Amino acid sequence: MASSGSREARRGRLAGLALALWAAAGAGEAMAQTQERADLSISQRRRMVEDQIRRRGVEAPEVLGAMSRVPRHLFVPEENRADAYADQALPIGAGQTISQPYIVGLMTSLLAIDKGSRVLEIGTGSGYQAAVLGELASEVYTIEILAPLADRARKSLADLGYANVHVRTGDGYRGWPDRAPFDAILVTAAPPTIPDPLIAQLKVGGHMVLPLGQGVQDLLVLTKRPDGGFDRRSVLPVRFVPMTGEVREPPAPPNPPRR
Ligand code: SAH
């Protein structure tokens, strides 16, 4: 019958409306929770920048600004997220670590880069340092020797929209010749000796920042001279994971062995 039919239709519409309202309320709640988490991470980042970085003497406003923007917790494995803004290095899998925020801030400021800079990083790890560089420079080229880490970093950077950060899987010892020369080079794994191919890819006047040595390393700033050599300044003792690959291979014997 027409009347009961229309009543049923109305009831159906009301049920539909209720369902829509319920769904909207649920979505609203989820959005509010996401917003709350975002607000929390913003306030944690502000505190990290103030207490751990600025207070220890890194003052470049661009660097502090970049580190207040990059969501460090999204580069840290789920189980370590609660500590993402703590004053410490954290494991990122495969026996590797993401550096302490202060060290990231310090090394970034030592590079003395600007909006026009093209930067090379060796040791992508989580991709966090590369994201900080991506906030400050025009192009960032970063190389990671462990494929699972490179893949994850590539994804994290893409999800956050860092289109100017380029990740390559491989040994960074020989740099990225077809993108050289670079305004600055950052090495975030410790080599036992200074990799010559990287010096060759640095522009005159540019800085290369690296931890050098075994065990406790020396954080160095090398500045390329017009004659192709470099000046060297030691900043502080640090502890990074070792750089692996070609830099550890024994040099080839001067003469091929005779048969
Ligand atoms: N910058 C990283 C942390 C680096 S940990 C971050 O922000 O998370 C050092 C990284 O260097 C590790 O992931 C390690 O696998 C990588 N590594 C070691 N030797 C390397 C080499 N020869 N070339 C490229 N990456 C290397």
Boltz pocket constraint, residues with backbone or C-beta under 6 A from the ligand:
constraints:
  - pocket:
      binder: B
      contacts: [[A, 92], [A, 96], [A, 97], [A, 98], [A, 99], [A, 122], [A, 123], [A, 124], [A, 125], [A, 126], [A, 127], [A, 128], [A, 129], [A, 130], [A, 143], [A, 144], [A, 145], [A, 146], [A, 149], [A, 170], [A, 171], [A, 172], [A, 173], [A, 188], [A, 189], [A, 241], [A, 242], [A, 243], [A, 244], [A, 245], [A, 246]]
      max_distance: 6.0
